[in-house]
Amino acid sequence: MKKIKVNKDKCLGCGSCTFLYPEMFYLDEDGKAEVKEVKKIDEEKLQSAIDACAAEAIEVEEK
């Protein structure tokens, strides 16, 4: 199981993760990316979002 989180201090709020994987990411009221709860992670979309993040703010922790 993976735990996905966004480092708010690094996030630029560009929205690339929300565009590439809207089922998992959204922009909160501060314009920073936030993670939604999902039942099943789409590994391909997640990797695309990680690769597209200019700030390298998406963190993945293996549980």
mmCIF file as Biopython writes it, N, C-alpha, C and O atoms, coordinates in Angstrom:
data_model
#
loop_
_atom_site.group_PDB
_atom_site.id
_atom_site.type_symbol
_atom_site.label_atom_id
_atom_site.label_alt_id
_atom_site.label_comp_id
_atom_site.label_asym_id
_atom_site.label_entity_id
_atom_site.label_seq_id
_atom_site.pdbx_PDB_ins_code
_atom_site.Cartn_x
_atom_site.Cartn_y
_atom_site.Cartn_z
_atom_site.occupancy
_atom_site.B_iso_or_equiv
_atom_site.auth_seq_id
_atom_site.auth_asym_id
_atom_site.pdbx_PDB_model_num
ATOM 1   N N  . MET A ? 1  ? 0.845   -1.188 0.000   1.0 0.0 1  A 1 
ATOM 2   C CA . MET A ? 1  ? 0.000   0.000  0.000   1.0 0.0 1  A 1 
ATOM 3   C C  . MET A ? 1  ? 0.884   1.242  0.000   1.0 0.0 1  A 1 
ATOM 4   O O  . MET A ? 1  ? 1.906   1.292  0.684   1.0 0.0 1  A 1 
ATOM 5   N N  . LYS A ? 2  ? 0.481   2.231  -0.766  1.0 0.0 2  A 1 
ATOM 6   C CA . LYS A ? 2  ? 1.233   3.483  -0.843  1.0 0.0 2  A 1 
ATOM 7   C C  . LYS A ? 2  ? 0.449   4.603  -0.170  1.0 0.0 2  A 1 
ATOM 8   O O  . LYS A ? 2  ? -0.780  4.651  -0.230  1.0 0.0 2  A 1 
ATOM 9   N N  . LYS A ? 3  ? 1.187   5.495  0.465   1.0 0.0 3  A 1 
ATOM 10  C CA . LYS A ? 3  ? 0.587   6.713  1.009   1.0 0.0 3  A 1 
ATOM 11  C C  . LYS A ? 3  ? 1.125   7.856  0.166   1.0 0.0 3  A 1 
ATOM 12  O O  . LYS A ? 3  ? 2.335   8.057  0.070   1.0 0.0 3  A 1 
ATOM 13  N N  . ILE A ? 4  ? 0.214   8.599  -0.442  1.0 0.0 4  A 1 
ATOM 14  C CA . ILE A ? 4  ? 0.572   9.719  -1.309  1.0 0.0 4  A 1 
ATOM 15  C C  . ILE A ? 4  ? 0.280   11.013 -0.553  1.0 0.0 4  A 1 
ATOM 16  O O  . ILE A ? 4  ? -0.784  11.163 0.048   1.0 0.0 4  A 1 
ATOM 17  N N  . LYS A ? 5  ? 1.223   11.936 -0.589  1.0 0.0 5  A 1 
ATOM 18  C CA . LYS A ? 5  ? 0.960   13.244 0.006   1.0 0.0 5  A 1 
ATOM 19  C C  . LYS A ? 5  ? 1.657   14.326 -0.799  1.0 0.0 5  A 1 
ATOM 20  O O  . LYS A ? 5  ? 2.576   14.058 -1.574  1.0 0.0 5  A 1 
ATOM 21  N N  . VAL A ? 6  ? 1.201   15.546 -0.600  1.0 0.0 6  A 1 
ATOM 22  C CA . VAL A ? 6  ? 1.794   16.704 -1.279  1.0 0.0 6  A 1 
ATOM 23  C C  . VAL A ? 6  ? 2.449   17.570 -0.219  1.0 0.0 6  A 1 
ATOM 24  O O  . VAL A ? 6  ? 1.823   17.933 0.777   1.0 0.0 6  A 1 
ATOM 25  N N  . ASN A ? 7  ? 3.715   17.899 -0.441  1.0 0.0 7  A 1 
ATOM 26  C CA . ASN A ? 7  ? 4.436   18.799 0.451   1.0 0.0 7  A 1 
ATOM 27  C C  . ASN A ? 7  ? 3.980   20.225 0.123   1.0 0.0 7  A 1 
ATOM 28  O O  . ASN A ? 7  ? 4.355   20.784 -0.908  1.0 0.0 7  A 1 
ATOM 29  N N  . LYS A ? 8  ? 3.172   20.801 1.008   1.0 0.0 8  A 1 
ATOM 30  C CA . LYS A ? 8  ? 2.581   22.125 0.772   1.0 0.0 8  A 1 
ATOM 31  C C  . LYS A ? 8  ? 3.627   23.233 0.691   1.0 0.0 8  A 1 
ATOM 32  O O  . LYS A ? 8  ? 3.406   24.254 0.039   1.0 0.0 8  A 1 
ATOM 33  N N  . ASP A ? 9  ? 4.767   23.031 1.354   1.0 0.0 9  A 1 
ATOM 34  C CA . ASP A ? 9  ? 5.820   24.042 1.313   1.0 0.0 9  A 1 
ATOM 35  C C  . ASP A ? 9  ? 6.486   24.102 -0.058  1.0 0.0 9  A 1 
ATOM 36  O O  . ASP A ? 9  ? 6.992   25.148 -0.464  1.0 0.0 9  A 1 
ATOM 37  N N  . LYS A ? 10 ? 6.484   22.978 -0.764  1.0 0.0 10 A 1 
ATOM 38  C CA . LYS A ? 10 ? 7.095   22.927 -2.092  1.0 0.0 10 A 1 
ATOM 39  C C  . LYS A ? 10 ? 6.107   23.231 -3.214  1.0 0.0 10 A 1 
ATOM 40  O O  . LYS A ? 10 ? 6.490   23.774 -4.250  1.0 0.0 10 A 1 
ATOM 41  N N  . CYS A ? 11 ? 4.831   22.880 -3.011  1.0 0.0 11 A 1 
ATOM 42  C CA . CYS A ? 11 ? 3.820   22.977 -4.074  1.0 0.0 11 A 1 
ATOM 43  C C  . CYS A ? 11 ? 3.691   24.409 -4.600  1.0 0.0 11 A 1 
ATOM 44  O O  . CYS A ? 11 ? 3.558   25.366 -3.838  1.0 0.0 11 A 1 
ATOM 45  N N  . LEU A ? 12 ? 3.737   24.519 -5.929  1.0 0.0 12 A 1 
ATOM 46  C CA . LEU A ? 12 ? 3.588   25.817 -6.596  1.0 0.0 12 A 1 
ATOM 47  C C  . LEU A ? 12 ? 2.145   26.109 -6.993  1.0 0.0 12 A 1 
ATOM 48  O O  . LEU A ? 12 ? 1.807   27.239 -7.345  1.0 0.0 12 A 1 
ATOM 49  N N  . GLY A ? 13 ? 1.297   25.082 -6.934  1.0 0.0 13 A 1 
ATOM 50  C CA . GLY A ? 13 ? -0.103  25.250 -7.311  1.0 0.0 13 A 1 
ATOM 51  C C  . GLY A ? 13 ? -0.310  25.354 -8.812  1.0 0.0 13 A 1 
ATOM 52  O O  . GLY A ? 13 ? -1.277  25.968 -9.263  1.0 0.0 13 A 1 
ATOM 53  N N  . CYS A ? 14 ? 0.588   24.760 -9.591  1.0 0.0 14 A 1 
ATOM 54  C CA . CYS A ? 14 ? 0.485   24.865 -11.054 1.0 0.0 14 A 1 
ATOM 55  C C  . CYS A ? 14 ? -0.665  24.026 -11.618 1.0 0.0 14 A 1 
ATOM 56  O O  . CYS A ? 14 ? -1.170  24.312 -12.704 1.0 0.0 14 A 1 
ATOM 57  N N  . GLY A ? 15 ? -1.075  22.993 -10.883 1.0 0.0 15 A 1 
ATOM 58  C CA . GLY A ? 15 ? -2.215  22.187 -11.309 1.0 0.0 15 A 1 
ATOM 59  C C  . GLY A ? 15 ? -1.905  21.063 -12.268 1.0 0.0 15 A 1 
ATOM 60  O O  . GLY A ? 15 ? -2.826  20.410 -12.758 1.0 0.0 15 A 1 
ATOM 61  N N  . SER A ? 16 ? -0.644  20.816 -12.552 1.0 0.0 16 A 1 
ATOM 62  C CA . SER A ? 16 ? -0.335  19.739 -13.504 1.0 0.0 16 A 1 
ATOM 63  C C  . SER A ? 16 ? -0.803  18.385 -12.972 1.0 0.0 16 A 1 
ATOM 64  O O  . SER A ? 16 ? -1.275  17.554 -13.748 1.0 0.0 16 A 1 
ATOM 65  N N  . CYS A ? 17 ? -0.682  18.149 -11.678 1.0 0.0 17 A 1 
ATOM 66  C CA . CYS A ? 17 ? -1.131  16.875 -11.110 1.0 0.0 17 A 1 
ATOM 67  C C  . CYS A ? 17 ? -2.650  16.730 -11.212 1.0 0.0 17 A 1 
ATOM 68  O O  . CYS A ? 17 ? -3.154  15.635 -11.459 1.0 0.0 17 A 1 
ATOM 69  N N  . THR A ? 18 ? -3.373  17.823 -11.024 1.0 0.0 18 A 1 
ATOM 70  C CA . THR A ? 18 ? -4.835  17.764 -11.104 1.0 0.0 18 A 1 
ATOM 71  C C  . THR A ? 18 ? -5.292  17.533 -12.536 1.0 0.0 18 A 1 
ATOM 72  O O  . THR A ? 18 ? -6.330  16.915 -12.769 1.0 0.0 18 A 1 
ATOM 73  N N  . PHE A ? 19 ? -4.529  18.019 -13.478 1.0 0.0 19 A 1 
ATOM 74  C CA . PHE A ? 19 ? -4.845  17.805 -14.890 1.0 0.0 19 A 1 
ATOM 75  C C  . PHE A ? 19 ? -4.578  16.354 -15.290 1.0 0.0 19 A 1 
ATOM 76  O O  . PHE A ? 19 ? -5.382  15.739 -15.991 1.0 0.0 19 A 1 
ATOM 77  N N  . LEU A ? 20 ? -3.452  15.817 -14.842 1.0 0.0 20 A 1 
ATOM 78  C CA . LEU A ? 20 ? -3.048  14.469 -15.237 1.0 0.0 20 A 1 
ATOM 79  C C  . LEU A ? 20 ? -3.749  13.366 -14.442 1.0 0.0 20 A 1 
ATOM 80  O O  . LEU A ? 20 ? -3.955  12.269 -14.962 1.0 0.0 20 A 1 
ATOM 81  N N  . TYR A ? 21 ? -4.115  13.638 -13.199 1.0 0.0 21 A 1 
ATOM 82  C CA . TYR A ? 21 ? -4.744  12.620 -12.353 1.0 0.0 21 A 1 
ATOM 83  C C  . TYR A ? 21 ? -5.815  13.265 -11.470 1.0 0.0 21 A 1 
ATOM 84  O O  . TYR A ? 21 ? -5.663  13.328 -10.250 1.0 0.0 21 A 1 
ATOM 85  N N  . PRO A ? 22 ? -6.900  13.744 -12.091 1.0 0.0 22 A 1 
ATOM 86  C CA . PRO A ? 22 ? -7.938  14.453 -11.340 1.0 0.0 22 A 1 
ATOM 87  C C  . PRO A ? 22 ? -8.684  13.577 -10.339 1.0 0.0 22 A 1 
ATOM 88  O O  . PRO A ? 22 ? -9.314  14.091 -9.414  1.0 0.0 22 A 1 
ATOM 89  N N  . GLU A ? 23 ? -8.619  12.263 -10.515 1.0 0.0 23 A 1 
ATOM 90  C CA . GLU A ? 23 ? -9.270  11.362 -9.563  1.0 0.0 23 A 1 
ATOM 91  C C  . GLU A ? 23 ? -8.527  11.347 -8.221  1.0 0.0 23 A 1 
ATOM 92  O O  . GLU A ? 23 ? -9.099  10.963 -7.200  1.0 0.0 23 A 1 
ATOM 93  N N  . MET A ? 24 ? -7.255  11.763 -8.221  1.0 0.0 24 A 1 
ATOM 94  C CA . MET A ? 24 ? -6.457  11.741 -6.992  1.0 0.0 24 A 1 
ATOM 95  C C  . MET A ? 24 ? -6.124  13.125 -6.458  1.0 0.0 24 A 1 
ATOM 96  O O  . MET A ? 24 ? -6.064  13.310 -5.242  1.0 0.0 24 A 1 
ATOM 97  N N  . PHE A ? 25 ? -5.906  14.104 -7.332  1.0 0.0 25 A 1 
ATOM 98  C CA . PHE A ? 25 ? -5.443  15.419 -6.883  1.0 0.0 25 A 1 
ATOM 99  C C  . PHE A ? 25 ? -6.460  16.519 -7.183  1.0 0.0 25 A 1 
ATOM 100 O O  . PHE A ? 25 ? -7.180  16.461 -8.180  1.0 0.0 25 A 1 
ATOM 101 N N  . TYR A ? 26 ? -6.506  17.518 -6.307  1.0 0.0 26 A 1 
ATOM 102 C CA . TYR A ? 26 ? -7.309  18.722 -6.520  1.0 0.0 26 A 1 
ATOM 103 C C  . TYR A ? 26 ? -6.568  19.893 -5.880  1.0 0.0 26 A 1 
ATOM 104 O O  . TYR A ? 26 ? -5.673  19.698 -5.058  1.0 0.0 26 A 1 
ATOM 105 N N  . LEU A ? 27 ? -6.947  21.102 -6.262  1.0 0.0 27 A 1 
ATOM 106 C CA . LEU A ? 27 ? -6.364  22.296 -5.654  1.0 0.0 27 A 1 
ATOM 107 C C  . LEU A ? 27 ? -7.272  22.774 -4.532  1.0 0.0 27 A 1 
ATOM 108 O O  . LEU A ? 27 ? -8.475  22.936 -4.733  1.0 0.0 27 A 1 
ATOM 109 N N  . ASP A ? 28 ? -6.704  23.000 -3.351  1.0 0.0 28 A 1 
ATOM 110 C CA . ASP A ? 28 ? -7.493  23.446 -2.211  1.0 0.0 28 A 1 
ATOM 111 C C  . ASP A ? 28 ? -7.737  24.957 -2.276  1.0 0.0 28 A 1 
ATOM 112 O O  . ASP A ? 28 ? -7.382  25.606 -3.260  1.0 0.0 28 A 1 
ATOM 113 N N  . GLU A ? 29 ? -8.335  25.502 -1.237  1.0 0.0 29 A 1 
ATOM 114 C CA . GLU A ? 29 ? -8.689  26.921 -1.218  1.0 0.0 29 A 1 
ATOM 115 C C  . GLU A ? 29 ? -7.466  27.847 -1.262  1.0 0.0 29 A 1 
ATOM 116 O O  . GLU A ? 29 ? -7.588  29.022 -1.609  1.0 0.0 29 A 1 
ATOM 117 N N  . ASP A ? 30 ? -6.301  27.321 -0.912  1.0 0.0 30 A 1 
ATOM 118 C CA . ASP A ? 30 ? -5.059  28.100 -0.984  1.0 0.0 30 A 1 
ATOM 119 C C  . ASP A ? 30 ? -4.354  27.952 -2.327  1.0 0.0 30 A 1 
ATOM 120 O O  . ASP A ? 30 ? -3.291  28.532 -2.544  1.0 0.0 30 A 1 
ATOM 121 N N  . GLY A ? 31 ? -4.958  27.163 -3.239  1.0 0.0 31 A 1 
ATOM 122 C CA . GLY A ? 31 ? -4.356  26.960 -4.548  1.0 0.0 31 A 1 
ATOM 123 C C  . GLY A ? 31 ? -3.232  25.944 -4.555  1.0 0.0 31 A 1 
ATOM 124 O O  . GLY A ? 31 ? -2.449  25.883 -5.503  1.0 0.0 31 A 1 
ATOM 125 N N  . LYS A ? 32 ? -3.150  25.148 -3.501  1.0 0.0 32 A 1 
ATOM 126 C CA . LYS A ? 32 ? -2.125  24.104 -3.396  1.0 0.0 32 A 1 
ATOM 127 C C  . LYS A ? 32 ? -2.767  22.743 -3.645  1.0 0.0 32 A 1 
ATOM 128 O O  . LYS A ? 32 ? -3.948  22.541 -3.361  1.0 0.0 32 A 1 
ATOM 129 N N  . ALA A ? 33 ? -1.985  21.821 -4.175  1.0 0.0 33 A 1 
ATOM 130 C CA . ALA A ? 33 ? -2.503  20.485 -4.459  1.0 0.0 33 A 1 
ATOM 131 C C  . ALA A ? 33 ? -2.790  19.728 -3.170  1.0 0.0 33 A 1 
ATOM 132 O O  . ALA A ? 33 ? -2.086  19.861 -2.169  1.0 0.0 33 A 1 
ATOM 133 N N  . GLU A ? 34 ? -3.839  18.938 -3.232  1.0 0.0 34 A 1 
ATOM 134 C CA . GLU A ? 34 ? -4.265  18.101 -2.112  1.0 0.0 34 A 1 
ATOM 135 C C  . GLU A ? 34 ? -4.609  16.727 -2.678  1.0 0.0 34 A 1 
ATOM 136 O O  . GLU A ? 34 ? -4.970  16.607 -3.849  1.0 0.0 34 A 1 
ATOM 137 N N  . VAL A ? 35 ? -4.497  15.696 -1.850  1.0 0.0 35 A 1 
ATOM 138 C CA . VAL A ? 35 ? -4.742  14.324 -2.285  1.0 0.0 35 A 1 
ATOM 139 C C  . VAL A ? 35 ? -6.144  13.885 -1.877  1.0 0.0 35 A 1 
ATOM 140 O O  . VAL A ? 35 ? -6.554  14.063 -0.730  1.0 0.0 35 A 1 
ATOM 141 N N  . LYS A ? 36 ? -6.868  13.311 -2.828  1.0 0.0 36 A 1 
ATOM 142 C CA . LYS A ? 36 ? -8.174  12.712 -2.551  1.0 0.0 36 A 1 
ATOM 143 C C  . LYS A ? 36 ? -7.961  11.263 -2.125  1.0 0.0 36 A 1 
ATOM 144 O O  . LYS A ? 36 ? -6.941  10.654 -2.449  1.0 0.0 36 A 1 
ATOM 145 N N  . GLU A ? 37 ? -8.924  10.724 -1.404  1.0 0.0 37 A 1 
ATOM 146 C CA . GLU A ? 37 ? -8.896  9.301  -1.063  1.0 0.0 37 A 1 
ATOM 147 C C  . GLU A ? 37 ? -9.384  8.531  -2.282  1.0 0.0 37 A 1 
ATOM 148 O O  . GLU A ? 37 ? -10.464 8.802  -2.807  1.0 0.0 37 A 1 
ATOM 149 N N  . VAL A ? 38 ? -8.590  7.582  -2.723  1.0 0.0 38 A 1 
ATOM 150 C CA . VAL A ? 38 ? -8.990  6.733  -3.846  1.0 0.0 38 A 1 
ATOM 151 C C  . VAL A ? 38 ? -8.895  5.276  -3.417  1.0 0.0 38 A 1 
ATOM 152 O O  . VAL A ? 38 ? -8.056  4.910  -2.594  1.0 0.0 38 A 1 
ATOM 153 N N  . LYS A ? 39 ? -9.763  4.456  -3.981  1.0 0.0 39 A 1 
ATOM 154 C CA . LYS A ? 39 ? -9.779  3.027  -3.644  1.0 0.0 39 A 1 
ATOM 155 C C  . LYS A ? 39 ? -8.608  2.295  -4.293  1.0 0.0 39 A 1 
ATOM 156 O O  . LYS A ? 39 ? -7.979  1.434  -3.678  1.0 0.0 39 A 1 
ATOM 157 N N  . LYS A ? 40 ? -8.328  2.653  -5.548  1.0 0.0 40 A 1 
ATOM 158 C CA . LYS A ? 40 ? -7.270  1.973  -6.292  1.0 0.0 40 A 1 
ATOM 159 C C  . LYS A ? 40 ? -6.421  3.026  -6.994  1.0 0.0 40 A 1 
ATOM 160 O O  . LYS A ? 40 ? -6.942  3.913  -7.670  1.0 0.0 40 A 1 
ATOM 161 N N  . ILE A ? 41 ? -5.121  2.914  -6.824  1.0 0.0 41 A 1 
ATOM 162 C CA . ILE A ? 41 ? -4.197  3.877  -7.438  1.0 0.0 41 A 1 
ATOM 163 C C  . ILE A ? 41 ? -3.868  3.452  -8.860  1.0 0.0 41 A 1 
ATOM 164 O O  . ILE A ? 41 ? -3.487  2.309  -9.112  1.0 0.0 41 A 1 
ATOM 165 N N  . ASP A ? 42 ? -4.021  4.384  -9.775  1.0 0.0 42 A 1 
ATOM 166 C CA . ASP A ? 42 ? -3.602  4.172  -11.160 1.0 0.0 42 A 1 
ATOM 167 C C  . ASP A ? 42 ? -2.121  4.551  -11.217 1.0 0.0 42 A 1 
ATOM 168 O O  . ASP A ? 42 ? -1.767  5.730  -11.255 1.0 0.0 42 A 1 
ATOM 169 N N  . GLU A ? 43 ? -1.268  3.530  -11.222 1.0 0.0 43 A 1 
ATOM 170 C CA . GLU A ? 43 ? 0.179   3.749  -11.141 1.0 0.0 43 A 1 
ATOM 171 C C  . GLU A ? 43 ? 0.712   4.606  -12.296 1.0 0.0 43 A 1 
ATOM 172 O O  . GLU A ? 43 ? 1.611   5.425  -12.105 1.0 0.0 43 A 1 
ATOM 173 N N  . GLU A ? 44 ? 0.154   4.411  -13.484 1.0 0.0 44 A 1 
ATOM 174 C CA . GLU A ? 44 ? 0.617   5.169  -14.652 1.0 0.0 44 A 1 
ATOM 175 C C  . GLU A ? 44 ? 0.287   6.652  -14.506 1.0 0.0 44 A 1 
ATOM 176 O O  . GLU A ? 44 ? 1.131   7.509  -14.767 1.0 0.0 44 A 1 
ATOM 177 N N  . LYS A ? 45 ? -0.940  6.950  -14.089 1.0 0.0 45 A 1 
ATOM 178 C CA . LYS A ? 45 ? -1.334  8.350  -13.890 1.0 0.0 45 A 1 
ATOM 179 C C  . LYS A ? 45 ? -0.555  8.980  -12.738 1.0 0.0 45 A 1 
ATOM 180 O O  . LYS A ? 45 ? -0.160  10.143 -12.812 1.0 0.0 45 A 1 
ATOM 181 N N  . LEU A ? 46 ? -0.339  8.214  -11.682 1.0 0.0 46 A 1 
ATOM 182 C CA . LEU A ? 46 ? 0.426   8.730  -10.549 1.0 0.0 46 A 1 
ATOM 183 C C  . LEU A ? 46 ? 1.845   9.077  -10.973 1.0 0.0 46 A 1 
ATOM 184 O O  . LEU A ? 46 ? 2.351   10.145 -10.628 1.0 0.0 46 A 1 
ATOM 185 N N  . GLN A ? 47 ? 2.479   8.202  -11.706 1.0 0.0 47 A 1 
ATOM 186 C CA . GLN A ? 47 ? 3.850   8.466  -12.152 1.0 0.0 47 A 1 
ATOM 187 C C  . GLN A ? 47 ? 3.902   9.676  -13.081 1.0 0.0 47 A 1 
ATOM 188 O O  . GLN A ? 47 ? 4.845   10.465 -13.025 1.0 0.0 47 A 1 
ATOM 189 N N  . SER A ? 48 ? 2.890   9.822  -13.932 1.0 0.0 48 A 1 
ATOM 190 C CA . SER A ? 48 ? 2.829   10.999 -14.814 1.0 0.0 48 A 1 
ATOM 191 C C  . SER A ? 48 ? 2.734   12.283 -13.998 1.0 0.0 48 A 1 
ATOM 192 O O  . SER A ? 48 ? 3.392   13.275 -14.314 1.0 0.0 48 A 1 
ATOM 193 N N  . ALA A ? 49 ? 1.912   12.264 -12.945 1.0 0.0 49 A 1 
ATOM 194 C CA . ALA A ? 49 ? 1.757   13.437 -12.089 1.0 0.0 49 A 1 
ATOM 195 C C  . ALA A ? 49 ? 3.059   13.744 -11.354 1.0 0.0 49 A 1 
ATOM 196 O O  . ALA A ? 49 ? 3.456   14.904 -11.246 1.0 0.0 49 A 1 
ATOM 197 N N  . ILE A ? 50 ? 3.723   12.706 -10.851 1.0 0.0 50 A 1 
ATOM 198 C CA . ILE A ? 50 ? 5.001   12.892 -10.151 1.0 0.0 50 A 1 
ATOM 199 C C  . ILE A ? 50 ? 6.036   13.486 -11.101 1.0 0.0 50 A 1 
ATOM 200 O O  . ILE A ? 50 ? 6.739   14.433 -10.748 1.0 0.0 50 A 1 
ATOM 201 N N  . ASP A ? 51 ? 6.125   12.930 -12.297 1.0 0.0 51 A 1 
ATOM 202 C CA . ASP A ? 51 ? 7.100   13.409 -13.281 1.0 0.0 51 A 1 
ATOM 203 C C  . ASP A ? 51 ? 6.822   14.844 -13.721 1.0 0.0 51 A 1 
ATOM 204 O O  . ASP A ? 51 ? 7.753   15.592 -14.020 1.0 0.0 51 A 1 
ATOM 205 N N  . ALA A ? 52 ? 5.550   15.231 -13.763 1.0 0.0 52 A 1 
ATOM 206 C CA . ALA A ? 52 ? 5.171   16.566 -14.230 1.0 0.0 52 A 1 
ATOM 207 C C  . ALA A ? 52 ? 5.298   17.640 -13.149 1.0 0.0 52 A 1 
ATOM 208 O O  . ALA A ? 52 ? 5.280   18.833 -13.455 1.0 0.0 52 A 1 
ATOM 209 N N  . CYS A ? 53 ? 5.425   17.230 -11.909 1.0 0.0 53 A 1 
ATOM 210 C CA . CYS A ? 53 ? 5.479   18.192 -10.805 1.0 0.0 53 A 1 
ATOM 211 C C  . CYS A ? 53 ? 6.818   18.929 -10.820 1.0 0.0 53 A 1 
ATOM 212 O O  . CYS A ? 53 ? 7.857   18.358 -10.487 1.0 0.0 53 A 1 
ATOM 213 N N  . ALA A ? 54 ? 6.780   20.195 -11.209 1.0 0.0 54 A 1 
ATOM 214 C CA . ALA A ? 54 ? 8.001   21.009 -11.320 1.0 0.0 54 A 1 
ATOM 215 C C  . ALA A ? 54 ? 8.667   21.218 -9.957  1.0 0.0 54 A 1 
ATOM 216 O O  . ALA A ? 54 ? 9.884   21.383 -9.877  1.0 0.0 54 A 1 
ATOM 217 N N  . ALA A ? 55 ? 7.875   21.211 -8.897  1.0 0.0 55 A 1 
ATOM 218 C CA . ALA A ? 55 ? 8.406   21.450 -7.555  1.0 0.0 55 A 1 
ATOM 219 C C  . ALA A ? 55 ? 8.803   20.163 -6.835  1.0 0.0 55 A 1 
ATOM 220 O O  . ALA A ? 55 ? 9.330   20.209 -5.723  1.0 0.0 55 A 1 
ATOM 221 N N  . GLU A ? 56 ? 8.552   19.026 -7.461  1.0 0.0 56 A 1 
ATOM 222 C CA . GLU A ? 56 ? 8.811   17.721 -6.833  1.0 0.0 56 A 1 
ATOM 223 C C  . GLU A ? 56 ? 8.132   17.638 -5.465  1.0 0.0 56 A 1 
ATOM 224 O O  . GLU A ? 56 ? 8.725   17.184 -4.486  1.0 0.0 56 A 1 
ATOM 225 N N  . ALA A ? 57 ? 6.881   18.085 -5.423  1.0 0.0 57 A 1 
ATOM 226 C CA . ALA A ? 57 ? 6.145   18.159 -4.165  1.0 0.0 57 A 1 
ATOM 227 C C  . ALA A ? 57 ? 5.337   16.900 -3.835  1.0 0.0 57 A 1 
ATOM 228 O O  . ALA A ? 57 ? 4.869   16.748 -2.706  1.0 0.0 57 A 1 
ATOM 229 N N  . ILE A ? 58 ? 5.172   16.008 -4.794  1.0 0.0 58 A 1 
ATOM 230 C CA . ILE A ? 58 ? 4.394   14.788 -4.553  1.0 0.0 58 A 1 
ATOM 231 C C  . ILE A ? 58 ? 5.317   13.755 -3.931  1.0 0.0 58 A 1 
ATOM 232 O O  . ILE A ? 58 ? 6.355   13.402 -4.491  1.0 0.0 58 A 1 
ATOM 233 N N  . GLU A ? 59 ? 4.916   13.278 -2.760  1.0 0.0 59 A 1 
ATOM 234 C CA . GLU A ? 59 ? 5.719   12.308 -2.024  1.0 0.0 59 A 1 
ATOM 235 C C  . GLU A ? 59 ? 4.964   10.989 -1.909  1.0 0.0 59 A 1 
ATOM 236 O O  . GLU A ? 59 ? 3.765   10.973 -1.635  1.0 0.0 59 A 1 
ATOM 237 N N  . VAL A ? 60 ? 5.676   9.884  -2.123  1.0 0.0 60 A 1 
ATOM 238 C CA . VAL A ? 60 ? 5.084   8.551  -2.048  1.0 0.0 60 A 1 
ATOM 239 C C  . VAL A ? 60 ? 5.813   7.771  -0.967  1.0 0.0 60 A 1 
ATOM 240 O O  . VAL A ? 60 ? 7.038   7.645  -0.980  1.0 0.0 60 A 1 
ATOM 241 N N  . GLU A ? 61 ? 5.032   7.253  -0.033  1.0 0.0 61 A 1 
ATOM 242 C CA . GLU A ? 61 ? 5.589   6.451  1.050   1.0 0.0 61 A 1 
ATOM 243 C C  . GLU A ? 61 ? 5.026   5.042  0.939   1.0 0.0 61 A 1 
ATOM 244 O O  . GLU A ? 61 ? 3.810   4.854  0.898   1.0 0.0 61 A 1 
ATOM 245 N N  . GLU A ? 62 ? 5.899   4.070  0.893   1.0 0.0 62 A 1 
ATOM 246 C CA . GLU A ? 62 ? 5.482   2.668  0.871   1.0 0.0 62 A 1 
ATOM 247 C C  . GLU A ? 62 ? 5.121   2.261  2.285   1.0 0.0 62 A 1 
ATOM 248 O O  . GLU A ? 62 ? 5.856   2.526  3.237   1.0 0.0 62 A 1 
ATOM 249 N N  . LYS A ? 63 ? 3.959   1.603  2.404   1.0 0.0 63 A 1 
ATOM 250 C CA . LYS A ? 63 ? 3.526   1.148  3.746   1.0 0.0 63 A 1 
ATOM 251 C C  . LYS A ? 63 ? 3.656   -0.336 3.857   1.0 0.0 63 A 1 
ATOM 252 O O  . LYS A ? 63 ? 3.344   -0.906 4.902   1.0 0.0 63 A 1 
#
